[in-house]
Amino acid sequence: MLGLICERLRQSAILGYLAAGTLLGPNAIGFVSDGEHVQHLAELGVALLLFTIGLEFSWPRLKGLGIAALGGGAAQILGTMAVGLACAKALGLGFNTSLVIGAIVSLSSTACVLRLLIARAEIESVHGRYALGILLMQDIAVVPLFLLVSVLGGEGSMGEVAVGMLKAVALAGVLVVVLLVLLNKIAPLVLGMEALRQNRDLPILLAFVVGIGAAWGSHELGLSPALGAFVAGMILAESPFATQIRADVSSIKTLLVTLFFASIGMLGDPVWFVEHFGAVVALVAAIVIGKAIIIWGVLKMFGVASRTALAAGICLAQVGEFSFVLAAAAAGGELISEESFTLIVSATIVSLFVTPYLVMLAPRLSASIHRIIGLGAFSVDHDEADTEGDTRKHVVIIGFGPAGRAIGQAAGKLPLRVDVVDMNPGIVRSARDLGLLGHVADASHADVLEHLGINHAHIAIVTIPDPLAARAIIKQIRVCAPDTHIIARGRYHRHVQELFDAGAQEVLDEEELVGTRLAARLRRQLRVIDTP
């Protein structure tokens, strides 16, 4: 309910989920006295979220993020830890405690930031790609940081930590190899069977099992479950089923991610927050400003334009969900006191509350800061002037039978981006053979159309012969993309007006066209007969 209210107020629903968790938690109304079971579901929700994000990012696309994003992520973690260590030491805390606080603050919220960037269609923006690369490096660093916290808490020597880190890297390699073999060798043999081609539920079920299985396997190996799920999704992104899979798991993902943010809210203590309001606000301000500046500086070191670097830094200026894991481990090892733990939890929740505004305002805020301090007032950053993504006109072909194939062959010769959607994997494979972007999916689903970027498409061509299916698809396109020009195939004359009413701007009446061509053939043949 609070999530709905926030959306009605044009705010992020995440704010509502956090508020609901805080109100229902053990430190407020107490409706939920034990959040442990909810926390388990929440962790599953984050893993599933990263699985769906992995579906958007194949390995070639991940490499395309570049050294600035991935290397900048590693440098950001080390830089934030160093600054956090120095600040905590200045406040009189011990070295071990200061280093742990630096590690906790170094992580940003993958679940929150990526969800907001995707919702705002900014995941492909320049600053969005750098934010993604840094977040992925932070997720990879969760295991080494956890091992570091363990040794600082007296649970092992530095040598044991080094061995543990090498073991973690080796196990991560094993997990990747297993997933590659399963999804690239075994799954294609199964999904290539003619019997399974007719049933789209089976590939989706397999993908869901793989995503959950990868998260479980990663957990059993002592790695981050979210990282395992992300790798599984990234490998599966090479399959033609990725679009439909993403659409079908979206409802489950929404439920579990809602539980995740609510469970974070349950850790908050409203009474303690009010009593220590000044300390919490001061810490949040230090985190937001400090992380934004650190990421800004790190990305600039890698040659990223100043405004883009600052926008990415503003997006990531919060404490993330995996920081709770580190904070809990540190509290259990008595590295941080109960008072410090509550302060960190409160500051983290508040930083997540302000994150939707940071992501929303990041580009404009970055530009404003540059104008105020006089940087780049009369120049344009090269990567910000780039066309972020494909600048070609975008055409979507729904249905790739003989009619759709003819359109695709003609469009493939033009400077266009052409996405093809069909339910038949074999047909989609033939579209890819023509150099087109093929997707095995049901185009009547809004999630599928949004994944295709239908709201940015110039033209959508619906070649589905079934008038009911075509009408449903046209209506869905019109809802998702009011400005996209829709051309539809009218299989029968009596259904043409229905397609117009559904929202198509042009409908080619197949019976009328056939009649016109037959009449032309008749006239030509009569001329042949009349010629002596």
ABEGO torsion letter per residue (X at the ends): XAAAAAAAAGBBAAAAAAAAAAAABAABAGABABAAAAAAAAAAAAAAAAAAAAAABBAAAAAAAEAAAAAAAAAAAAAAAAAAAAAAAAAGBBAAAAAAAAAAAABBBAAAAAAAAAAAGAAABAAAAAAAAAAAAAAAAAAAAAAAAAAAAGAEBAAAAAAAAAAAAAAAAAAAAAAAAAAAAAAAAAAABAAAAABAAAAAAAAAAAAAAAAAAAAAAGBBAAAAAAAAAAAAAABAAAAAAAAAAAAAAAAAAAAAAAAAAAABBAAAAAAAAAAAAAAAAAAAAAAAAAAAAAAAAAGBBAAAAAAAAAAABBBBAAAAAAAAAAAAAGABBAAAAAAAAAAAAAAAAAAAAAAAAAAAAAAAAAAAAGBGAABBBAAAABBBEBABBBBBBBEABAAAAAAAAAAAABBBBBBBBBABAAAAAAAAAAGBBBBBBBAABAAAAAAAGAAABABBBBABABAAAAAAAAAAAAAABAABBBBBBBABAAAAAAAAAAGBABBBBAAAAAAAAAAAAAAAAAAAAABX
